[in-house]
Amino acid sequence: MSSGVRTAGFGTGVLSRAAGLIHTLVTVETLLLLATAPGLAGLLLLGPDSANLPLAAVCLLPLGPALSAALYALHHRSRDLTDLHPARTYARGWRLNTLPALKLWAPLLAWLTVIAFTLTHFSATGLPGWWAVLLAAIGAGSLLWGAHALVLTSLFAFRSRDTARLAAYFLLRHARATLAAASLLVLVAALTALLTEALPALLAAPLLLSLLHGSRTVITETQEDFTA
């Protein structure tokens, strides 16, 4: 009898859950890097010339579906060490979310590319300096909108325009979630600028898990108020 109780409890303790989380993070990180490897390799070949910004955007296209699949896998991860299938869950997220993610990711990348290209050639525009500040603020707001949109499109099956509207609605509706996303973006920017561009990629899985954690209120309200 006691042996049966121990067997039933295996895989549900604190150490087992920690081991399961580490296994899931490592697996998701590996699959994410594999999915984005062609684009990341292309980025490494591009020089730090602003003229390469459109090519860099093309290289980043696979990143959207890969991040979406990773969020899906992390959100649906099992807490039981005896029932871990992160690779299978990632593959399912990729299958479900590739097209919806691209419908939002591609326009966002194009918009951010236009902003970045304008800022890097700002002296040639003849515009007053406050326009540069405005453009930078619009770019930052677009990234925060993209963070909400990425979470929503990864976890829910809305139409693209509905996801876009909800993401904009949640920007101010859940300021704490928006600030959490902003802190992650600042962290990624700092890691890239101070250390190496590769570090955010290598830490993508725990960063995405933090994004999910910070988006709990957004996820909960969406489940309660916007799904049947």
QUINORGI-V889546 format. One record per residue. N is the residue number from 1. RES is the residue in one small letter. PHI is phi in whole degrees, -180 to 180 (* if undefined). OMEGA is omega as a letter, one per 40 degrees, with the letter a starting at -180 (999 if undefined). Layout:
# QUINORGI-V889546
n = [N/N]
res = [RES/RES]
phi = [PHI/PHI]
omega = [OMEGA/OMEGA]
This chain:
# QUINORGI-V889546
n = [1/2/3/4/5/6/7/8/9/10/11/12/13/14/15/16/17/18/19/20/21/22/23/24/25/26/27/28/29/30/31/32/33/34/35/36/37/38/39/40/41/42/43/44/45/46/47/48/49/50/51/52/53/54/55/56/57/58/59/60/61/62/63/64/65/66/67/68/69/70/71/72/73/74/75/76/77/78/79/80/81/82/83/84/85/86/87/88/89/90/91/92/93/94/95/96/97/98/99/100/101/102/103/104/105/106/107/108/109/110/111/112/113/114/115/116/117/118/119/120/121/122/123/124/125/126/127/128/129/130/131/132/133/134/135/136/137/138/139/140/141/142/143/144/145/146/147/148/149/150/151/152/153/154/155/156/157/158/159/160/161/162/163/164/165/166/167/168/169/170/171/172/173/174/175/176/177/178/179/180/181/182/183/184/185/186/187/188/189/190/191/192/193/194/195/196/197/198/199/200/201/202/203/204/205/206/207/208/209/210/211/212/213/214/215/216/217/218/219/220/221/222/223/224/225/226/227/228]
res = [m/s/s/g/v/r/t/a/g/f/g/t/g/v/l/s/r/a/a/g/l/i/h/t/l/v/t/v/e/t/l/l/l/l/a/t/a/p/g/l/a/g/l/l/l/l/g/p/d/s/a/n/l/p/l/a/a/v/c/l/l/p/l/g/p/a/l/s/a/a/l/y/a/l/h/h/r/s/r/d/l/t/d/l/h/p/a/r/t/y/a/r/g/w/r/l/n/t/l/p/a/l/k/l/w/a/p/l/l/a/w/l/t/v/i/a/f/t/l/t/h/f/s/a/t/g/l/p/g/w/w/a/v/l/l/a/a/i/g/a/g/s/l/l/w/g/a/h/a/l/v/l/t/s/l/f/a/f/r/s/r/d/t/a/r/l/a/a/y/f/l/l/r/h/a/r/a/t/l/a/a/a/s/l/l/v/l/v/a/a/l/t/a/l/l/t/e/a/l/p/a/l/l/a/a/p/l/l/l/s/l/l/h/g/s/r/t/v/i/t/e/t/q/e/d/f/t/a]
phi = [*/-63/-63/-65/-66/-64/-64/-65/-88/-65/92/-116/-77/-63/-65/-65/-65/-64/-64/-65/-65/-62/-60/-65/-62/-65/-65/-64/-60/-62/-67/-64/-64/-64/-68/-102/-55/-60/-67/-65/-64/-63/-63/-66/-80/-79/-80/-78/-108/-62/-67/-89/-58/-62/-67/-63/-63/-63/-64/-86/-56/-66/-67/-59/-60/-66/-65/-63/-64/-66/-61/-61/-65/-70/-68/-99/-66/-84/-89/-101/-61/-85/-137/-104/-140/-64/-67/-65/-68/-62/-62/-66/-62/-63/-65/-78/-110/-58/-68/-59/-66/-64/-63/-101/-69/-63/-63/-63/-61/-62/-64/-66/-66/-61/-63/-63/-65/-65/-67/-74/-119/-65/-62/-83/-80/75/-82/-65/-61/-66/-65/-64/-64/-63/-63/-62/-65/-64/-62/-64/-63/-65/-64/-67/-59/-63/-64/-64/-63/-65/-63/-65/-72/-79/-110/-133/-103/-91/-67/-58/-68/-71/-62/-62/-67/-63/-62/-67/-62/-77/-55/-101/-61/-121/-61/-66/-66/-66/-66/-63/-64/-64/-64/-68/-65/-64/-62/-62/-63/-68/-62/-69/-75/-90/-117/-153/-65/-76/-64/-60/-66/-72/-107/-60/-63/-65/-66/-68/-63/-65/-62/-61/-62/-72/-99/-59/-66/-65/-65/-64/-65/-62/-63/-82/-110/-124/-124/-73]
omega = [a/i/i/i/i/i/a/a/a/i/a/i/a/a/i/i/i/i/i/i/i/i/a/a/a/a/a/i/i/a/i/i/i/a/a/a/i/i/i/i/i/i/a/a/a/i/a/a/a/i/i/a/i/i/i/i/i/i/a/a/i/a/a/i/i/i/i/i/i/i/i/a/a/a/a/a/i/i/a/a/a/a/a/i/a/i/i/i/i/i/i/i/i/a/a/a/a/a/i/a/a/i/i/a/a/i/i/i/i/a/i/i/i/i/a/i/i/a/a/i/a/a/a/a/a/a/i/a/a/i/i/i/i/i/i/i/i/i/i/i/i/i/i/i/a/i/i/a/i/i/a/a/i/a/a/a/i/i/a/a/i/i/i/i/i/i/i/i/a/a/i/a/i/a/a/i/i/i/i/i/i/i/i/i/i/i/i/i/a/i/a/a/a/a/a/i/a/a/i/i/a/i/a/a/i/i/i/i/i/i/i/a/i/a/a/a/i/a/a/a/i/i/a/a/a/i/a/999]
